[in-house]
Structure formats: structure tokens, C-alpha cells
Amino acid sequence: MKRDGINKWIKPVALVGLIIILAILPLLFSSPYLLHVLILTFIYTVGAVSFRTITISGQFPLAHAAFMGIGAYTAAMASRYLSWPPWVTIPMGAIAAGIIGIVFGYPFARLRTLYYAMGSLFFGMAITYIVQSLKITGGYVGLTKIQPLFSSVSRVPYYYFFLVLALFCTVALYRFEFSRIGTNLKAIAQSYQLASSVGIDEARYRILVVAVGCFFVGLVGAAFAHYTPIVTPSTFDLSATLWLAMYVLIGGINSFAGPIIGTPILYFIPQYYFSNLRAYSPFIPAVILIIIAYLMPKGLAGLIFMLNSRYLDRLWFRMNGKGATHATENQ
């Protein structure tokens, strides 16, 4: 078997294996807390992947969690005040986040790097302030009496729902990034002047990627509102966005798998195995980030791919050597 053939099958096999493990996990472990942490891991993974989707255009969005809050509050208010079912309010929350993303992206489309980051930062802070000030959103206390997704008190239906939702969002964002649109976005990030010279509309593509990223983070935000009993502004403030950025940076911002690797390591493992160290949660990721920045500049995903490449080299040379030995013996 050729080396390219081996490499071609490793990722799909690993992905299918991971999905099978996640699918049978509730059958092996019945801990409600474990399922709860895994559900939140699925939600934040989509948030981190959609965050990274916007960064492929060369922008760094510091209001991403605020758009998750837009989706959550839209779904929560429609459920509480209009008594609409979750299957209506969840898509509504995603659409609302996407539309506001377009409204936000239009005036900021020409801002780049630090200026875009600062503009998005102030926009996110403004959204948080507005939510805290309105009575209809529950103010600082938050919004309660939101219709749950399922009537069952078990977390198992929620687990499978968020697992399927996370898979759907991740596949959709993967296809988006590796489409022609994603290629144009990466060209804009490399050199917007060169991209414009070959006919790529920088502003239009950057508005589009913000709308797509906000749509998907709004989708999981709306679903999150029907999972938790209360939605509060603090869940979607600047610190939430910084955590999403941390998941991406530690996992590897240059790899699509980066946030998928970084989120479980930085969220699931500390929350489930080191819950007694929550008081030190802001410091542990900072130390990890510094270590990775110096030792693994491509993130954990880069380390995994490097180890995988070395393993493939050894396997290929071993198989190739055996093939050459057999050929010599036959002669």
C-alpha cells in the first residue's frame, strides 16, 4: 500500500471511531454530570470552530460569544413570551444571530487585524450592556421559564441531540472552509490587495464569513437556551469569547482540527477531572498557552499531525522494506 493511500484512510477511520465512541458513551457511563460536561463541550466546540472560521479571513472576532447570546436570548424570549416550540425558536435564534452578524459586518468589513478586533470588542460589550439594561431580557438576573427541548429529566436525549448538532455544524463549517469561498477568504487573509487585484471582493466575503460564523454560534446558543433553565448575560460576555479564542489558539489556529482538539482538553478535562481546581481556572490555561506558544507554535493539532506523520513514515518504510526483501528473495 502506498503512503498516500495509508494517509488517506487514517483521518476518516479515526473520525468514525471517535463518533462511535461518543455514540455508545451514554450506554457505558450513566453519570449525569459527565453527560452535562460533554454537552457543554459539544456546544463550545461549535463555538470555537465557528470562531476560527471567521479568522481564516484574517480577522479576530472578540464579540463571538455575544452572537451566541443573541441566538440564546432570541430563542428564550420567543419561547417564554410567545410560547413557540424549540424547533421554531432554535432556527430563529440562528437566523437572528446571522442577520445581526451581517449588520455588524457591513460597517466593519474594511477594518483589519487590530482595528477589527477592537471594533468587535466594543460591539460585543455594547450587546452585553443592552441585554443587561432591558427588562424583557431579565436584566442582570437573566431569563427563566424557557421551554425545555425534551420532557424527559434524563440528559441522554440532550446528549444525542447536541452530538448530532455538533457534527452537523462541524461538517457544514468544514465544507465551507474548504470550498471556493474558503479559498478566497484565505487569499484575502494572505494579501487583501492581491486578492482584490484578481477580482475577489474583500468586503463581501468578509461580511459573508461573519454571517456564517454568527449563524452557527447562534444556532448552538439557541439550543443552549432550551437546555439550561436560565440564560444570563454573564454567560456570553467578553470572558466567554476569550475562552473560545483560547480553545482555538491552544488547539491550533491554522488547523481546522485545532478547536476540536483544544476544546475538550481545555474545557472537558478540567471541568470533569479537576473540578476542585476551578479557582485556578484562569491561570492553568494561561500557563498551557505559554508552553504551547514556545514549544508547539502550531498548537496541539500540529503536534498530533507531526507525530502522525512520523508514525506513517516508519510504517511506510517498514512495509516498503519488507516488500523489497520479498522481491529480492523471489528473484
Long-range contacts (C-beta under 8 A, 24 or more apart in sequence): 1-319, 3-312, 3-313, 3-316, 6-312, 6-315, 6-316, 7-312, 10-308, 10-312, 19-167, 22-163, 23-160, 23-163, 25-159, 26-156, 26-159, 26-160, 32-154, 32-155, 33-272, 34-272, 35-155, 35-156, 35-158, 35-159, 36-155, 37-267, 37-268, 37-271, 37-272, 38-159, 38-268, 39-155, 39-158, 39-159, 39-162, 39-227, 40-267, 40-271, 41-263, 41-264, 41-267, 41-268, 42-162, 42-163, 42-165, 42-166, 42-220, 43-162, 43-166, 43-220, 43-223, 43-224, 44-243, 44-244, 44-247, 44-263, 44-267, 45-166, 45-170, 45-247, 45-259, 45-260, 45-263, 45-264, 46-165, 46-166, 46-169, 46-170, 46-216, 46-217, 46-219, 46-220, 47-217, 47-220, 47-221, 47-244, 48-244, 48-247, 48-248, 48-251, 48-259, 48-260, 48-262, 48-263, 49-169, 49-170, 49-173, 49-216, 49-256, 49-259, 49-260, 50-169, 50-173, 50-212, 50-213, 50-214, 50-216, 50-217, 51-213, 51-217, 51-241, 51-244, 51-245, 51-248, 51-259, 52-248, 52-253, 52-256, 52-258, 52-259, 53-173, 53-176, 53-177, 53-209, 53-212, 53-213, 53-216, 54-209, 54-210, 54-213, 55-248, 55-253, 56-177, 56-182, 56-185, 56-186, 56-189, 56-209, 57-185, 57-186, 57-188, 57-189, 57-205, 57-206, 57-209, 58-112, 58-113, 58-188, 58-189, 58-190, 58-192, 59-112, 59-113, 59-116, 59-117, 59-120, 59-206, 59-209, 59-210, 60-113, 60-116, 60-117, 60-120, 60-245, 61-116, 61-117, 61-120, 61-210, 61-213, 61-241, 62-117, 62-118, 62-120, 62-121, 62-124, 62-238, 62-241, 62-242, 62-245, 63-104, 63-120, 63-121, 63-123, 63-124, 63-127, 63-241, 64-124, 64-213, 64-214, 64-217, 64-241, 64-244, 65-124, 65-217, 65-235, 65-236, 65-237, 65-238, 65-240, 65-241, 65-243, 65-244, 66-123, 66-124, 66-127, 66-128, 66-236, 66-237, 66-241, 67-97, 67-100, 67-101, 67-213, 67-214, 67-217, 67-218, 67-221, 68-97, 68-217, 68-218, 68-220, 68-221, 68-224, 68-236, 68-240, 69-127, 69-128, 69-131, 69-221, 69-231, 69-233, 69-235, 69-236, 70-96, 70-97, 70-100, 70-127, 70-214, 70-218, 70-221, 71-96, 71-97, 71-217, 71-218, 71-219, 71-220, 71-221, 71-222, 71-225, 72-221, 72-222, 72-224, 72-225, 72-231, 72-235, 72-236, 73-131, 73-137, 73-143, 73-225, 73-231, 74-218, 74-222, 75-146, 75-221, 75-222, 75-223, 75-225, 75-226, 76-143, 76-146, 76-225, 76-226, 76-231, 77-136, 77-137, 77-143, 79-146, 79-147, 79-225, 79-226, 80-143, 80-144, 80-145, 80-146, 80-147, 81-136, 83-147, 85-147, 86-147, 86-148, 86-149, 86-223, 86-226, 89-222, 89-225, 89-226, 90-219, 90-222, 90-223, 90-226, 91-219, 91-222, 92-222, 93-218, 93-219, 93-221, 93-222, 93-225, 94-215, 94-216, 94-218, 94-219, 94-222, 95-215, 95-218, 96-218, 97-214, 97-215, 97-217, 97-218, 97-219, 97-221, 97-222, 98-211, 98-212, 98-214, 98-215, 98-218, 99-211, 100-214, 101-210, 101-211, 101-213, 101-214, 101-215, 101-218, 102-207, 102-210, 102-211, 104-210, 104-214, 105-206, 105-207, 105-210, 105-211, 106-207, 109-202, 109-203, 109-204, 109-206, 109-207, 110-202, 110-203, 112-192, 121-238, 124-237, 124-238, 124-241, 125-238, 128-233, 128-236, 128-237, 128-238, 131-233, 132-233, 137-233, 138-231, 138-232, 140-232, 140-233, 141-232, 142-230, 142-231, 142-232, 142-233, 143-230, 143-231, 143-232, 144-229, 144-230, 146-225, 146-226, 146-228, 146-229, 146-230, 146-231, 147-226, 148-226, 148-227, 149-223, 149-226, 149-227, 158-227, 161-223, 162-220, 162-223, 162-227, 165-219, 165-220, 165-223, 166-220, 169-216, 169-219, 169-220, 170-260, 172-216, 173-212, 173-216, 174-256, 176-212, 177-256, 178-256, 181-205, 181-208, 181-209, 185-209, 243-267, 246-285, 246-289, 249-289, 249-292, 249-299, 250-285, 250-288, 250-289, 250-292, 250-299, 250-300, 251-299, 251-300, 251-301, 252-298, 252-299, 252-300, 252-301, 252-302, 253-299, 254-298, 254-299, 254-302, 255-298, 255-299, 255-301, 255-302, 255-305, 257-301, 257-304, 258-299, 258-300, 258-301, 261-299, 261-300, 261-301, 261-304, 262-299, 262-300, 262-301, 265-300
